[in-house]
């Protein structure tokens, strides 16, 4: 994920509405006097209210879904990129491992055990560890990006005399 993959939106909370269709919230952020961003939010910050200054990160491929939300007024935030990890293998993972174990037992006999251990280690590395490291790296990059863009946006507003 590159910085071009994300878009940062700064502004003020204009409206928060419960979205019954998607079991989440609709968040309207007023960027300027005439621009309004309508976004889908999975979880709500408990202390967020109308007219709070917020920074939001959305994916360029799905610009309506909030990935990161920082309430600049209260200092709270939520980063869904950072929270997307899993701990235990899913049913599909267990099915692949068991099918491979059966195949190894038929084809290799007693040599199936070391081969299966190598396969499980490689499978864990490819399906969990590498994607988890990429997710952590992307979350850190997004945190840096949102802070840098907020400082730039705030400095530009201050220079123009448009501080609320």
C-alpha positions in Angstrom: 0.0 0.0 0.0 1.4 3.3 -1.0 0.4 6.8 0.1 -1.6 7.1 -3.2 -3.8 4.3 -2.0 -5.3 6.5 0.7 -7.1 9.9 0.8 -7.2 12.0 3.9 -10.2 14.2 4.7 -10.1 16.9 7.4 -13.1 18.8 8.6 -16.0 19.0 11.1 -18.7 16.5 12.0 -21.8 17.7 10.3 -24.1 14.7 11.0 -23.9 11.2 12.5 -26.8 8.8 11.6 -27.3 5.2 12.4 -27.3 3.1 9.2 -29.7 0.2 9.7 -28.9 -1.3 6.3 -25.2 -1.9 7.0 -25.3 -2.1 10.9 -23.0 0.9 11.2 -23.2 4.6 10.9 -23.3 7.3 8.2 -20.8 10.1 9.0 -21.1 13.5 7.2 -17.9 15.6 7.4 -18.0 19.2 6.3 -14.6 19.9 4.7 -15.2 23.5 3.8 -18.3 25.7 3.6 -19.4 23.9 0.4 -17.8 20.5 0.5 -19.4 17.6 2.4 -18.1 14.0 2.5 -20.7 11.3 3.2 -18.9 8.2 4.7 -19.7 4.8 6.1 -18.4 4.2 9.6 -18.3 0.7 11.2 -17.7 1.7 14.8 -18.4 5.0 16.5 -16.1 6.9 18.9 -18.2 7.2 22.0 -17.4 10.8 22.7 -17.7 12.1 19.1 -20.3 14.8 18.7 -21.4 17.4 16.1 -18.9 20.1 15.2 -15.9 18.1 16.5 -12.8 18.5 14.3 -12.0 15.2 12.7 -9.5 13.6 10.4 -10.6 10.6 8.3 -8.6 8.3 6.0 -10.4 6.4 3.3 -9.1 4.0 0.7 -8.9 5.4 -2.8 -10.5 2.2 -4.2 -13.4 2.5 -1.7 -13.7 6.2 -0.9 -16.9 5.8 1.1 -15.6 3.5 3.8 -13.7 5.0 6.8 -10.4 3.2 7.6 -9.1 5.6 10.2 -11.0 8.2 12.2 -9.3 10.6 14.6 -11.3 13.1 16.6 -9.0 16.0 16.9 -11.2 17.7 19.5 -11.0 14.9 22.1 -7.8 13.2 20.9 -9.5 9.8 20.4 -9.1 7.6 17.3 -9.9 4.3 15.7 -7.7 2.5 13.1 -9.5 -0.4 11.5 -6.4 -1.3 9.5 -4.5 -2.1 12.7 -7.4 -4.1 14.2 -7.8 -6.6 11.3 -5.8 -9.5 12.7 -6.9 -13.0 13.6 -5.5 -15.4 16.2 -6.7 -18.9 15.4 -6.8 -20.8 12.1 -10.1 -20.7 10.3 -12.1 -23.8 9.2 -10.7 -23.4 5.7 -7.1 -23.4 7.0 -7.8 -26.5 9.0 -9.3 -28.2 6.0 -6.2 -27.5 3.9 -3.9 -28.7 6.6 -5.9 -31.9 7.2 -6.2 -32.6 3.4 -2.4 -32.1 3.1 -1.7 -34.4 6.1 -3.8 -37.1 4.5 -2.1 -36.8 1.2 1.4 -36.8 2.8 0.4 -39.9 4.9 -0.6 -41.8 1.8 2.3 -40.7 -0.3 5.2 -40.5 2.1 4.4 -42.9 5.0 6.6 -42.1 8.0 8.2 -39.2 6.3 4.9 -37.4 6.3 5.4 -36.0 9.8 8.5 -33.9 9.1 7.0 -32.9 5.7 3.7 -31.9 7.4 5.5 -29.8 10.0 7.4 -28.0 7.2 4.1 -27.4 5.3 2.3 -26.1 8.4 5.2 -23.7 9.2 5.3 -22.4 5.6 1.5 -22.2 5.4 1.4 -20.1 8.7 4.1 -17.9 7.3 2.3 -17.2 4.0 -1.3 -16.9 5.4 -0.7 -15.2 8.7 2.7 -13.8 9.5 3.5 -11.9 6.2 0.0 -10.4 5.8 0.1 -9.3 9.5 3.5 -7.6 9.0 2.1 -5.8 5.9 -1.0 -4.7 7.8 1.2 -3.3 10.7 3.4 -1.5 8.2 0.3 0.0 6.4 -1.2 1.1 9.7 2.0 2.8 10.8 2.2 4.5 7.3 -1.4 5.7 7.6 -0.8 7.1 11.1 2.2 9.1 9.8 0.2 10.2 6.8 -2.8 11.4 8.7 -0.7 13.4 11.2 1.4 15.0 8.4 -1.6 16.0 6.4 -3.4 17.3 9.5 -0.4 19.6 10.4 -0.3 20.8 6.8 -4.1 21.4 6.7 -4.1 23.2 10.1 -1.1 25.4 9.1 -2.8 26.4 5.9 -6.1 27.3 7.7 -4.1 29.3 10.3 -2.3 31.3 7.6 -5.5 32.1 5.8 -7.1 33.3 9.0 -9.9 30.8 8.7 -9.5 29.2 12.2 -12.9 28.4 13.6 
